[in-house]
Amino acid sequence: DSNRERVSAYKVFSPDVDIYENSNEIVMQVDLPGVGKNNIKINLENDVLTIDGQIDSKQYETLRPFYSEYNVGHYKRQFSLSEQIDKDKISAQLEYGTLKLVLPKLEKAKTRSISIR
């Protein structure tokens, strides 16, 4: 049930996201340091895209960093998608801690040039 409050022993962070657009698609690059490919869930329900990244807590149990620039925890972020996105063709790829999502636009939403006669 999506109305239930979730409880976790770890902090949950909102990951940094870069979003850019061209005439054919919207691309999202989501920073998920420490999250493996098998620990990411991407769901689309009622036009809401949810990204949920879980860290492998075992790798941090004995870690005592001298200096650290980011906190360790799980990641979660949600985005409302417009009707312009072809939701059946969304793709995802994880490389070096960055999740890349490609959201293709529907044909009717793509930018077109109109010539003058």
N, C-alpha and C positions, 0 to 999 in steps of 0.2 A: 504494500500500500504506500503510495507516494506521499501521503499526508502524515505518516509517522515520522517522529524525530529519530534521527540516526545518532548513535553514540559510538565513539571511537576512542581508543587509548592513545592515538596519535593526533597531532595537529593536522588540520586540513587547510591547505593553502590554495589561493586562486592563482594559477600559473600565469606568467606573462605571455601575451599573445600579440603577434604582429599579423595584421590583416591587410592584404592588398588586392586590388581588383584590376582586371583588364576586360576587354570587350566580351570574352568568352566564359570567364570564371572568376570566382573569388577564392583566394588562397589564404589559409590560416596557418601560421607557424606557432606552435604551442611549446613552451619550454617546460620539459618534464625531467629534470635531472634526477638520476637514480632510479628511474622507472623502466623496467624491461618491457619488451613487446607483449609478453604474455600477461602483464599486469595492467593493461590499459583496456578500459571498456568505453566504447563509443556507441551511444544510443540515440536514436531519433524517434521522438514520440510527440504527437500533436504539434509538429513544427518546431519543437525545442530539441536542439542538439546538445547532448550532455557528454562531457569528457571526464572520465574518472580514472585517475592514475594512482595505483597503490605501490608503495615502496616495499622492498624486501627488507623487513626490519632486522633480520639476522645479520646483515652486513654492517649494521650500525651499532649493535649491542656492545661491542668492546671498543669501539672507536672513541678515542679521547683527543679530538683535534686541538692542535696548538692555536690554529687560527681558522675561522670558517666564515665565508661570505654569504652563505644561505643556510636557512634552517631546514631540518629534515622533517618530512611529513608526507602525507598523502596530498593529492591534487584533485580539485574538482572545479569545473567551469561549465556554464550553460549559456547558450546563445539561441535567440529566437530567429528562425529563418523566414525569409520572405517567400512569397509565392513565385518569385523569379528563379528560384533554385530548382534544378532537376534532382530531386531528392533520391531518386533511384540510382544515380550515377556518382554519388559522393565517394571519393577514394581517400585512403589514409596510408601514410608511410612513416616509420620511425627510423631516425638516423642520428646517432650521437646525441641522444637526449632531447631531440626536437621532433615533435610530431607534426607532420605536414598533412593538412587536409585540403583537398581540392574540391570545391563546390561548383560544378558546372552550371551555367545559366541555361534556362529553357530557351529554345530557339526564338520564341517571340520576345524574349527579354534582351537578346544580344543587340549590341550597338550596330547600326547599319549606316552606310553613307548613301545619301540620296542625290542622284545627279540631277542637274538642271537642264531642261531641254531648250 
